[in-house]
Amino acid sequence: MSFILNNCMAISIVFTVILFISIAFKKRIVALVISFVTVLFGSFLLFYAFAKISGLDALDIQIKGLIIIGEGLLLLVATSVFISVQEAKKKRCKVKEKLAAKGGDEMAIGVALTVLVVGLMFASGLSRGKTAKRKYMVWGTTTILIIAPFFSWAVSILFAISQEEGFAGVALMMLLFPIFFLIGLVALLTGVFKKESVNKSI
């Protein structure tokens, strides 16, 4: 375990290299898996530091975990852009594929909204009746892992469909995602550094 903790940034860089190699060889599934694995790896480091480590070492691992989570989410955005460009090329070739892709987009939006709603309900349950510190941490983590990627993606896809321009959706996603990610990061760090209050809660 100490090897993973000491070399976590190097491991995340390896994930990034593998993802871009996958994109170069047009392996979309591999690229998606690597981006998700990177997010999960950062989440594991973050929660492991909270549960098993204390002091400055915990803070160091927590910060690295947050950086890797952000890296993984950015890789997810990059993969989405890559897939969108590939699909746009296919849509220009065949009208039938365009209609099928539209149906696929609707299904993907439904899945994203479902994950978003379930995540919000789960976060609400975890934070109900808890201290302010716990609420900030729960909602910060939820914003980073759920709201930032899924809400940004769903809104961007809907905007792209309404404008009939895929790059408009990509541009909106690149604008929304960092905003929600930073909001979540601020909330999470506020919870991490907030003094525990037993008798008071938000």
N, C-alpha and C positions, 0 to 999 in steps of 0.2 A: 504493500500500500504506500509505503514511503517513497518508492520509486515513482509511482503515479503522481503523488503530490509534488515531488521535487521537479518533475519533468512535464507537468500538465500543459504548460505553454508550448513546449516543443511538440507534444502530442496533438494539440489543437492546430499547429502549423502543418503537421503531417496530414490531418483531416482536410485542411484547406487545399493543399497540393493535390491530394487524391481527387477532391471535388473538381478542380479546374482541369485535371487530366480527363476526368469523366466527361466534362463539358466538351473538351476538345475532341473526344471520340464519340460525342453525341449519345452518351449513355445517361438518359434522363432519370431512370429509376435509381441508378447508383448515386447520382448527384443529389437527389432528394433524400435518399437514405443517409448519406454522409452529412447533409445539413441538419437533419433531425438528430443524428447521433451526436453531433457537436453540441447542439442545444441540451440534449440529455446529459452529456458529459459535464458541461458547465453546471447544470442543475444538481447533478450528483455531488460535485465539489462543494457547491454552495451549502447544500443541506448537510453534507458530511461535516463541514467545518462548524456549522451551528450545533450539531449533535455530539461530535466526538472531540473537538479541539477547543482550546480556550486560549485567551491572551492574544498577543500580537500575531502569533502563528495563525490563529483562526481568522483574524482580520485579513491577513495576507492571502489565505486560501479563498476567503469569501470574495475579495476583490478580483482575484484571478478567475473565480467561477463566474462572476458577473461579466467580466470581459469576454470569456469564452461563450457565454450565453449570447451576448451581443454579436459576437463573431458568427455564431451559428445562425442567428436570425438574419443577419446580413447575407450570409451564404444562401439562406432559404429564399431571400428576395432575389439574389442573383440567379438562382436556379429557376425561379418563377419567370424572370425576364427572359432567360434562355428558352424556356419552354414556350412562352408567349410568342417569341420571335419565330420559333420553329412552326408553331401552329398557324401563325399569320402567313407564312410562306405556303403552307398547305392550303389555306383558305383561298389564296389567290389562284390556285390551280384548278380547284374543283368546287362547284356550287354545292354539290351534295355534301361534301365534307364540311362546308361552312354551316349548313343546317344542322348536321350532326354535332359539330363543335358547339353550336349554340345550346343544344340540349345538354351537352356535357358541362358547359359553363353554368347552366341553371342548377344542375345536380351538385357541382362543386360549390356554388354559392350556398346551396341548402346545407351541405355538410359543414361549411365554415361557420354559418350562422348557428347551426346546432351545437357545434363545439363551443362557440362563444357563449351561448345561453347556458349550457351545462357548466362551463367554467365559472361564469358569474354566480350561478346558483351554489356551486361548490364553495366558492370563496365567501359568499354570504353566510353559508352554514358554518364555515371554519372561524369566521370573525365574530359571529353573533355572541354577545355577552362577554367578549374577551377584552383585555386591556388595550389601551391606545397603541402601545408598542406592538402587540400582536396584530392589531388591525392594519397598521401601516405596513408591516412585513407581508401579511397575506395579500393585501390589495396591491402592493408594489410588485410582488412576484406574479400575481394574476395579470396585471397590466403588461408586464414584460413578456410573459410566456403565452398569454391568451389574447388579450385585447390588441396589443400592438401588431402582431402578425395577422391574426384572423380578421379583425375588424378592418384594418387597413386594406387587406387583400380584397375582402368582399365589397367594400365601398369603391375601390379602384376598378374592380371588374365591372360593377354596375355602371360606373361612369364611362368606362371604355365602351361598353355596349351601347349606352345612350348616345355617345358621340361617334360611334362606329370608327373608332381610332384606338388601336391597341397601345400605341406609345403614350397617349394621353393618360390612360390608366396606369401605365408604368411610372410616369412622372408624378401622378398623384400619390401612388404608393410610396415612392421615394421621399415624398414630402410628409405624409402622414406617419409612416413607420417610425422615423427618428423622433418625432414629437411625442408619440405615445410611449416609446421606449424610454426617453429621458424623464417623462412624468413618472413612469413606473420606477425607474432607478432612483429618483429623488425620494419617492414615497418609501421605497425599501430601505434606503440609507437612513432616512429619518427614523424608521422603526428600529434599525440596527443600533443607532447611537442614542435613541431616546431612553431615558431612565425608566426602569420598570415601575409602574404604579399599580399597586394591588387593589386599592379602593376606588380608583377612578378609571373610567373608560369613556370613549367617545360616545 
